[in-house]
Amino acid sequence: MNEILKKPYVELKDSLNSGKISSTELVSACINRIREVDGAVKAFLYLDEKKVLNSAEESDKRRKEGKPLSEFDGMPVAIKDNICIRDTITSCSSKILENYKSPFHATVVEKLLEKGFILFPRTNMDEFAMGSSTENSAFQTTRNPFDLERIPGGSSGGSAAAVAASMVPLALGSDTGGSVRQPASLCGLYGLKPTYGTVSRYGLVAYASSLDQIGPFSRELQGCIDLYSVISGKDVRDSTSIHRPKFSASDVQPQDFKGLKVGVIKMTPEIQSEVVKSYDKVLNQLKEKGATLVDIDFSKFGFAIPIYYIIATAECSSNLSRFDGIRFGSRKDKTGKLEDLFVDSRTEGFGPEVKRRILLGTFSLSAGYYDAYYGTAQKARALIRKEYESFFSKVDCILQPTSPTTAFKIGEKTKDPIQMYKADIWTTSVNLAGLPAMSVPMGADQKGLPIGLQITTPHFQEGKLFGIALALSTLEGMNIQFPESIK
């Protein structure tokens, strides 16, 4: 691996700004690393090498002229395949969109380009972001760089694997029920799900509109802080985006543990023992440093997964109705009949998991069942929000493992959707409440597989969240050794 890619993100940024390395050198190193390892990892669906190199050369030219667009000018960032980039295929890892080229940029893409970032599209994902392992892609199964026989998490597994394998220093994913945090946990990364509405969804292909949020990945915390500072902000093209004071990365300071009230949850027998051990080790260190640990009752959140899957699938049933072979999507016109065109286009275009969720969502919204399922789920969602409000009247943050296990083997849970859904047992409630949360590395198990810790704070407290994450990174046993050789 090129020595450039062994440098921490902050050192890479400083080297670009000081002129020690050029963007062309950095981008070339990324391309060579992708050529070297992505045949095994399968993080990228496609990369236009010529285009990214041209962008790097333009960045270097700006710097030579003393006109960099920002301190990030020339920094590579990978983009998940459901975030639109003009004149670039955005397939959502689905056959129905395999030839769709977006005519516009997503807002987050515009913001990245304004700052001079070099975009590396497209990373693999679970089809339409429906999955927890990236095994549901229509094109390939992404593998965990720590163990190629295991999953990287999902649905943003391609973005997470690309960063963990040192192909790129940064990446964007999307998080509907844990799809940034869970792969971050399983790949040893920092991964942020922002407060709902703080990052524009314009140009993000919708799965569940009331839950989706775009979030960053990085091997170091500062990468997530910087990306969030760039992509956050009000957008008039997204009616759900919220006007807030501009977030400044320079304002983030390490949180003093003394006097910090930390909500903690009780571990249950089905949680992997090494996850429990790592969690207990963190809590013991927090107590030693003066934090107050407050037990919180998470038992009511056992219903979060069924609530999430009723609401998310109902919204996906509506959102995906546009992919009919006429308005959007590949057309399969075999008989010349309109009804057959709809049926054939969607039958051949969607994969099994997407079809399962469309059927479940359509059922939940159908006459006679709407109140019993969708209506009840929305009422329960409101109770989850109130429960979090109650928690945060007593604590400053909540700490819990991001995932109940480390990365499981490819194919282990594909035949049992319920077991797959349970991988998000601690992440879905955060989306239902619209809260900010981040997965941070919490060491590794005996096999060297990463374990993640989830930090949750009240709405709009990303600054505090980052401060807590920064302080946690100094604790014993939190660091991850990323693999250099991947075969």
C-alpha positions as CSV (number, residue, x, y, z in Angstrom):
1,M,0.0,0.0,0.0
2,N,1.2,3.5,-0.9
3,E,2.7,5.3,2.1
4,I,0.4,8.2,1.5
5,L,-2.7,6.2,2.4
6,K,-1.2,5.1,5.7
7,K,-1.4,8.8,6.9
8,P,-4.3,9.8,9.1
9,Y,-6.9,11.9,7.6
10,V,-5.8,15.1,9.4
11,E,-2.2,14.6,8.2
12,L,-3.5,14.1,4.6
13,K,-5.4,17.3,4.8
14,D,-2.4,19.2,6.2
15,S,-0.1,17.7,3.6
16,L,-2.5,18.9,0.8
17,N,-2.6,22.4,2.3
18,S,1.1,22.6,2.9
19,G,2.0,21.3,-0.6
20,K,3.8,18.2,0.7
21,I,1.6,16.1,-1.5
22,S,-0.6,17.0,-4.5
23,S,-4.1,16.0,-5.1
24,T,-2.9,14.1,-8.1
25,E,-0.6,12.0,-6.0
26,L,-3.3,11.3,-3.4
27,V,-5.9,10.4,-6.0
28,S,-3.5,8.2,-7.9
29,A,-2.6,6.4,-4.7
30,C,-6.4,5.8,-4.1
31,I,-6.9,4.5,-7.6
32,N,-3.9,2.1,-7.3
33,R,-5.2,0.9,-4.0
34,I,-8.6,0.3,-5.5
35,R,-7.0,-1.7,-8.4
36,E,-5.0,-3.7,-5.8
37,V,-7.7,-4.7,-3.4
38,D,-11.2,-4.0,-4.7
39,G,-11.3,-7.2,-6.8
40,A,-11.5,-8.9,-3.5
41,V,-13.5,-6.4,-1.4
42,K,-16.0,-5.3,-4.1
43,A,-16.7,-1.9,-2.6
44,F,-17.0,0.0,-5.8
45,L,-19.5,-0.7,-8.6
46,Y,-17.7,1.7,-11.0
47,L,-15.0,4.3,-11.0
48,D,-14.2,6.7,-13.8
49,E,-10.4,6.9,-13.2
50,K,-9.8,9.5,-15.9
51,K,-12.5,11.8,-14.5
52,V,-11.2,11.7,-10.9
53,L,-7.6,12.3,-12.1
54,N,-8.8,15.3,-14.2
55,S,-10.5,16.7,-11.1
56,A,-7.3,16.2,-9.1
57,E,-5.3,18.0,-11.7
58,E,-7.8,20.9,-11.6
59,S,-7.4,21.0,-7.9
60,D,-3.6,21.1,-8.1
61,K,-3.9,24.0,-10.6
62,R,-6.1,26.0,-8.3
63,R,-3.6,25.5,-5.4
64,K,-0.6,26.5,-7.6
65,E,-2.5,29.7,-8.5
66,G,-3.2,30.4,-4.8
67,K,-7.0,29.9,-5.3
68,P,-8.0,26.7,-3.5
69,L,-11.7,26.4,-3.0
70,S,-11.2,25.4,0.6
71,E,-8.9,23.5,3.0
72,F,-10.5,20.3,1.6
73,D,-9.6,21.1,-2.1
74,G,-8.3,17.8,-3.6
75,M,-9.5,15.5,-0.9
76,P,-11.1,12.2,-2.2
77,V,-14.5,11.1,-0.9
78,A,-16.5,8.0,-2.0
79,I,-20.2,8.4,-2.8
80,K,-22.9,5.8,-2.1
81,D,-24.9,4.7,-5.2
82,N,-28.1,6.3,-4.1
83,I,-26.8,9.9,-4.0
84,C,-27.3,11.6,-7.3
85,I,-24.4,13.0,-9.3
86,R,-25.1,14.7,-12.6
87,D,-24.5,12.6,-15.8
88,T,-23.5,9.7,-13.6
89,I,-25.4,6.4,-13.2
90,T,-27.2,6.3,-9.9
91,S,-28.5,2.7,-9.8
92,C,-29.2,2.2,-6.0
93,S,-27.6,-1.2,-6.8
94,S,-30.8,-2.2,-8.5
95,K,-31.3,-3.6,-12.0
96,I,-34.3,-1.4,-12.5
97,L,-32.0,1.7,-12.4
98,E,-28.9,0.1,-13.8
99,N,-28.9,2.6,-16.8
100,Y,-30.3,5.7,-15.0
101,K,-28.1,8.8,-15.2
102,S,-29.1,11.6,-12.9
103,P,-29.7,15.0,-14.7
104,F,-28.8,16.9,-11.5
105,H,-26.6,16.9,-8.4
106,A,-27.7,16.1,-4.9
107,T,-27.4,19.0,-2.6
108,V,-24.6,17.3,-0.6
109,V,-22.7,16.7,-3.9
110,E,-23.0,20.4,-4.8
111,K,-21.6,21.3,-1.4
112,L,-18.7,18.9,-1.7
113,L,-17.8,20.2,-5.2
114,E,-18.0,23.8,-4.0
115,K,-15.3,22.9,-1.5
116,G,-13.2,21.1,-4.0
117,F,-13.6,17.5,-2.9
118,I,-12.8,14.8,-5.5
119,L,-15.8,12.5,-5.9
120,F,-15.3,8.8,-6.1
121,P,-18.7,7.3,-7.2
122,R,-20.2,4.7,-7.0
123,T,-20.0,2.5,-3.9
124,N,-22.0,-0.7,-3.6
125,M,-25.1,-1.0,-1.3
126,D,-28.1,-3.1,-0.4
127,E,-30.6,-2.5,-3.2
128,F,-32.5,0.7,-2.5
129,A,-30.8,0.8,0.9
130,M,-32.8,-2.2,2.1
131,G,-30.6,-4.5,4.1
132,S,-28.0,-4.8,6.8
133,S,-25.2,-6.7,5.1
134,T,-24.8,-5.4,1.5
135,E,-25.7,-8.9,0.3
136,N,-28.9,-7.5,-1.3
137,S,-27.1,-5.7,-4.1
138,A,-28.2,-6.7,-7.6
139,F,-24.6,-6.6,-8.8
140,Q,-22.1,-7.9,-6.2
141,T,-21.6,-8.7,-2.5
142,T,-19.2,-6.4,-0.7
143,R,-16.8,-8.1,1.7
144,N,-15.4,-6.9,5.0
145,P,-11.7,-5.9,4.7
146,F,-11.0,-7.4,8.1
147,D,-12.2,-10.8,6.9
148,L,-13.3,-11.4,3.3
149,E,-15.6,-14.2,4.4
150,R,-17.7,-11.8,6.4
151,I,-20.2,-9.0,5.7
152,P,-19.2,-5.3,6.0
153,G,-22.7,-4.3,7.3
154,G,-25.3,-2.4,5.4
155,S,-26.9,-0.9,3.6
156,S,-23.8,1.4,3.1
157,G,-21.4,-1.5,3.1
158,G,-19.5,-0.3,0.0
159,S,-18.7,3.1,1.4
160,A,-17.6,1.6,4.8
161,A,-15.5,-1.1,3.2
162,A,-13.8,1.4,0.8
163,V,-12.7,3.5,3.8
164,A,-11.7,0.6,6.0
165,A,-9.6,-0.9,3.2
166,S,-7.8,2.5,2.8
167,M,-9.1,3.0,-0.8
168,V,-10.3,6.5,0.2
169,P,-10.0,8.5,3.4
170,L,-13.7,9.6,3.5
171,A,-17.1,8.4,2.2
172,L,-20.8,9.3,2.3
173,G,-23.6,6.8,3.0
174,S,-27.2,7.0,4.0
175,D,-28.8,5.9,7.3
176,T,-32.5,4.9,7.4
177,G,-32.4,2.4,10.3
178,G,-28.6,2.1,11.0
179,S,-27.1,1.9,7.5
180,V,-24.2,4.2,8.4
181,R,-23.6,3.3,12.0
182,Q,-23.9,-0.5,11.6
183,P,-21.3,-0.8,8.8
184,A,-19.1,1.7,10.7
185,S,-19.2,-0.6,13.7
186,L,-18.4,-3.7,11.7
187,C,-15.6,-2.0,9.8
188,G,-14.0,-0.2,12.7
189,L,-14.9,3.3,11.5
190,Y,-16.5,6.5,12.8
191,G,-20.0,6.8,11.2
192,L,-22.5,9.6,11.8
193,K,-26.3,9.6,11.5
194,P,-27.1,13.4,11.9
195,T,-30.3,14.8,13.4
196,Y,-33.1,14.4,10.9
197,G,-33.4,17.5,8.8
198,T,-29.9,18.9,9.4
199,V,-28.6,17.4,6.1
200,S,-30.5,17.9,2.9
201,R,-32.1,14.8,1.3
202,Y,-32.5,16.5,-2.0
203,G,-30.9,14.1,-4.5
204,L,-30.9,11.1,-2.2
205,V,-33.1,8.4,-3.8
206,A,-35.7,7.9,-1.2
207,Y,-36.3,4.6,0.7
208,A,-38.3,5.9,3.7
209,S,-38.5,9.7,3.6
210,S,-39.2,10.3,7.3
211,L,-36.2,8.2,8.3
212,D,-33.5,8.7,5.6
213,Q,-30.4,10.8,6.4
214,I,-27.1,11.2,4.7
215,G,-24.0,10.7,6.9
216,P,-20.2,10.4,6.7
217,F,-17.6,7.7,7.3
218,S,-14.0,8.1,8.3
219,R,-11.2,6.2,10.0
220,E,-10.6,9.2,12.2
221,L,-13.2,11.3,14.0
222,Q,-12.1,14.6,12.4
223,G,-13.1,13.3,9.0
224,C,-16.7,12.9,10.1
225,I,-16.6,16.3,11.8
226,D,-15.3,18.0,8.7
227,L,-17.7,16.3,6.3
228,Y,-20.7,17.1,8.5
229,S,-19.6,20.8,8.7
230,V,-19.7,20.8,4.9
231,I,-22.9,18.9,4.1
232,S,-25.1,20.2,6.8
233,G,-27.4,23.2,6.5
234,K,-30.9,24.3,5.4
235,D,-31.9,23.6,1.8
236,V,-35.0,25.2,0.2
237,R,-35.3,22.2,-2.1
238,D,-35.9,19.9,0.8
239,S,-39.0,20.7,2.8
240,T,-37.9,18.6,5.7
241,S,-34.5,20.4,6.1
242,I,-34.2,22.6,9.2
243,H,-32.6,26.0,9.6
244,R,-30.0,25.9,12.4
245,P,-27.0,28.0,13.2
246,K,-24.0,26.9,11.0
247,F,-22.0,24.1,12.5
248,S,-18.3,24.9,12.9
249,A,-15.8,22.0,13.1
250,S,-13.4,24.3,15.0
251,D,-15.9,24.6,17.9
252,V,-15.6,20.9,18.8
253,Q,-13.8,20.3,22.1
254,P,-13.2,17.1,24.1
255,Q,-16.0,16.5,26.6
256,D,-14.9,16.4,30.3
257,F,-16.2,13.1,31.7
258,K,-16.3,14.5,35.2
259,G,-20.0,15.1,36.0
260,L,-21.2,13.7,32.7
261,K,-24.4,11.8,33.1
262,V,-24.2,8.7,30.8
263,G,-27.3,6.6,30.1
264,V,-26.3,2.9,29.9
265,I,-28.4,-0.2,29.1
266,K,-28.5,-3.7,30.5
267,M,-26.9,-6.4,28.3
268,T,-29.0,-9.5,27.5
269,P,-27.8,-13.1,27.0
270,E,-28.1,-13.0,23.2
271,I,-25.4,-10.3,22.9
272,Q,-22.0,-11.5,21.9
273,S,-19.8,-11.9,25.0
274,E,-16.9,-9.9,23.6
275,V,-19.2,-7.0,22.7
276,V,-20.4,-7.0,26.4
277,K,-16.8,-7.2,27.6
278,S,-15.7,-4.2,25.5
279,Y,-18.8,-2.2,26.6
280,D,-18.2,-2.9,30.3
281,K,-14.5,-1.9,29.9
282,V,-15.6,1.5,28.5
283,L,-18.1,2.0,31.3
284,N,-15.6,1.2,34.0
285,Q,-13.1,3.7,32.6
286,L,-15.8,6.3,32.5
287,K,-16.6,5.8,36.2
288,E,-12.9,6.1,37.0
289,K,-12.9,9.4,35.2
290,G,-15.8,10.8,37.1
291,A,-18.8,10.1,34.9
292,T,-22.1,9.2,36.4
293,L,-23.6,6.1,34.9
294,V,-27.4,6.0,34.9
295,D,-29.3,2.8,34.1
296,I,-32.1,3.4,31.6
297,D,-34.9,1.0,30.8
298,F,-34.7,0.1,27.1
299,S,-37.2,-2.7,27.3
300,K,-40.0,-0.7,25.6
301,F,-37.7,-0.3,22.6
302,G,-38.0,-4.0,21.9
303,F,-40.9,-2.9,19.7
304,A,-38.7,-0.5,17.7
305,I,-37.9,-3.0,15.0
306,P,-41.5,-4.0,14.1
307,I,-42.5,-0.3,14.3
308,Y,-39.6,0.6,12.0
309,Y,-40.4,-2.1,9.5
310,I,-44.1,-1.1,9.3
311,I,-43.3,2.6,8.8
312,A,-40.3,2.1,6.5
313,T,-41.9,-0.4,4.3
314,A,-45.1,1.7,4.0
315,E,-43.0,4.7,2.9
316,C,-41.0,2.5,0.5
317,S,-44.1,1.1,-1.0
318,S,-45.1,4.7,-1.9
319,N,-41.7,5.9,-2.9
320,L,-40.9,3.0,-5.2
321,S,-44.2,3.2,-7.0
322,R,-42.5,5.7,-9.4
323,F,-40.2,3.0,-10.7
324,D,-42.7,1.5,-13.2
325,G,-40.8,1.4,-16.5
326,I,-42.5,4.6,-17.7
327,R,-41.6,7.4,-15.3
328,F,-38.4,5.8,-14.1
329,G,-36.7,2.5,-14.4
330,S,-35.8,0.0,-17.1
331,R,-38.8,-0.9,-19.3
332,K,-39.8,-4.4,-20.1
333,D,-42.5,-4.2,-22.8
334,K,-43.1,-7.8,-23.9
335,T,-46.8,-7.8,-24.8
336,G,-47.5,-4.2,-25.6
337,K,-50.1,-4.1,-22.8
338,L,-49.7,-1.3,-20.2
339,E,-50.5,-3.5,-17.2
340,D,-48.0,-6.2,-18.4
341,L,-45.4,-3.4,-18.8
342,F,-45.8,-2.4,-15.2
343,V,-45.7,-6.0,-13.9
344,D,-42.8,-7.1,-16.0
345,S,-40.6,-4.0,-15.4
346,R,-41.0,-4.3,-11.6
347,T,-40.8,-8.1,-11.4
348,E,-37.5,-8.2,-13.3
349,G,-36.2,-4.9,-12.0
350,F,-36.5,-5.4,-8.2
351,G,-34.7,-8.0,-6.1
352,P,-36.3,-10.3,-3.5
353,E,-35.8,-8.1,-0.4
354,V,-37.2,-5.0,-2.2
355,K,-40.3,-7.0,-3.3
356,R,-40.7,-8.3,0.2
357,R,-40.7,-4.8,1.7
358,I,-43.0,-3.4,-1.0
359,L,-45.5,-6.1,-0.3
360,L,-45.3,-5.6,3.5
361,G,-45.7,-1.8,3.1
362,T,-48.6,-2.1,0.7
363,F,-50.4,-4.5,3.1
364,S,-49.8,-2.1,6.0
365,L,-51.4,0.8,4.0
366,S,-54.3,-1.2,2.6
367,A,-57.9,-0.6,3.5
368,G,-58.9,-2.5,6.6
369,Y,-55.3,-2.8,7.9
370,Y,-54.1,0.9,7.8
371,D,-55.2,1.7,11.3
372,A,-54.2,-1.6,12.8
373,Y,-50.7,-1.5,11.4
374,Y,-49.5,1.8,10.0
375,G,-51.6,4.0,12.2
376,T,-50.7,2.1,15.4
377,A,-47.0,2.2,14.4
378,Q,-47.1,5.9,14.1
379,K,-48.6,6.3,17.5
380,A,-45.9,4.0,18.9
381,R,-43.3,6.0,17.2
382,A,-44.5,9.1,19.1
383,L,-44.1,7.1,22.3
384,I,-40.5,6.3,21.4
385,R,-39.8,10.0,20.9
386,K,-41.3,10.8,24.4
387,E,-39.3,8.0,25.9
388,Y,-36.1,9.5,24.6
389,E,-37.2,12.9,25.9
390,S,-37.6,11.3,29.3
391,F,-34.2,9.7,29.1
392,F,-32.5,13.0,28.2
393,S,-34.1,14.8,31.1
394,K,-31.9,12.6,33.3
395,V,-28.7,12.0,31.1
396,D,-26.5,13.9,28.7
397,C,-26.0,11.0,26.3
398,I,-26.7,7.4,25.9
399,L,-23.9,4.8,25.2
400,Q,-24.6,1.3,24.0
401,P,-23.1,-1.1,21.5
402,T,-23.9,-0.3,17.9
403,S,-24.4,-3.9,16.9
404,P,-25.1,-6.9,19.1
405,T,-22.4,-8.9,17.3
406,T,-19.2,-8.4,15.3
407,A,-19.4,-9.1,11.5
408,F,-21.1,-12.4,10.7
409,K,-20.3,-14.6,7.7
410,I,-21.6,-14.0,4.3
411,G,-24.8,-16.0,3.7
412,E,-25.3,-16.7,7.4
413,K,-28.6,-14.8,7.7
414,T,-29.8,-14.4,4.2
415,K,-32.4,-17.2,4.6
416,D,-33.8,-15.7,7.8
417,P,-34.9,-12.1,7.3
418,I,-36.0,-11.7,10.9
419,Q,-32.4,-12.5,12.2
420,M,-31.1,-10.0,9.7
421,Y,-33.5,-7.3,10.9
422,K,-32.4,-7.9,14.5
423,A,-28.9,-6.7,13.6
424,D,-30.4,-3.2,13.8
425,I,-31.9,-3.7,17.3
426,W,-30.1,-0.7,18.8
427,T,-30.1,1.6,15.8
428,T,-33.7,1.9,14.4
429,S,-35.1,3.7,17.4
430,V,-32.7,6.6,16.8
431,N,-34.1,7.1,13.3
432,L,-37.7,6.8,14.5
433,A,-37.0,9.7,17.0
434,G,-34.9,11.7,14.5
435,L,-31.9,11.9,16.9
436,P,-28.2,12.3,16.1
437,A,-26.1,9.2,16.8
438,M,-22.6,8.0,16.0
439,S,-20.8,4.7,16.0
440,V,-17.2,4.9,17.2
441,P,-14.6,2.1,17.4
442,M,-14.6,0.2,20.7
443,G,-11.7,-2.2,20.1
444,A,-11.9,-5.7,18.5
445,D,-12.8,-9.2,19.4
446,Q,-10.3,-12.1,19.6
447,K,-10.5,-12.6,15.8
448,G,-9.6,-9.0,15.2
449,L,-13.1,-8.0,14.1
450,P,-14.1,-4.5,15.1
451,I,-16.7,-3.7,17.8
452,G,-18.6,-0.4,17.7
453,L,-20.0,1.9,20.4
454,Q,-23.1,4.1,19.7
455,I,-23.3,7.5,21.2
456,T,-26.8,9.2,21.1
457,T,-27.5,12.8,22.2
458,P,-30.6,15.0,22.1
459,H,-31.7,16.7,18.8
460,F,-29.2,19.2,17.2
461,Q,-26.4,18.3,19.7
462,E,-23.9,17.1,17.1
463,G,-21.3,19.3,18.7
464,K,-21.6,17.6,22.1
465,L,-21.7,14.2,20.3
466,F,-18.4,14.9,18.6
467,G,-16.9,16.1,21.9
468,I,-17.9,12.9,23.7
469,A,-16.5,10.8,20.8
470,L,-13.3,12.8,20.9
471,A,-12.9,12.1,24.6
472,L,-13.8,8.4,24.2
473,S,-11.1,8.0,21.6
474,T,-8.5,8.6,24.4
475,L,-9.7,5.6,26.4
476,E,-7.7,2.4,26.6
477,G,-8.6,-0.3,24.0
478,M,-10.6,1.9,21.6
479,N,-8.2,1.9,18.7
480,I,-8.4,-0.3,15.6
481,Q,-5.6,-1.7,13.5
482,F,-6.7,-1.5,9.9
483,P,-5.6,-4.3,7.4
484,E,-3.0,-3.4,4.9
485,S,-2.8,-6.7,3.0
486,I,-6.2,-7.8,1.7
487,K,-6.4,-11.1,-0.2
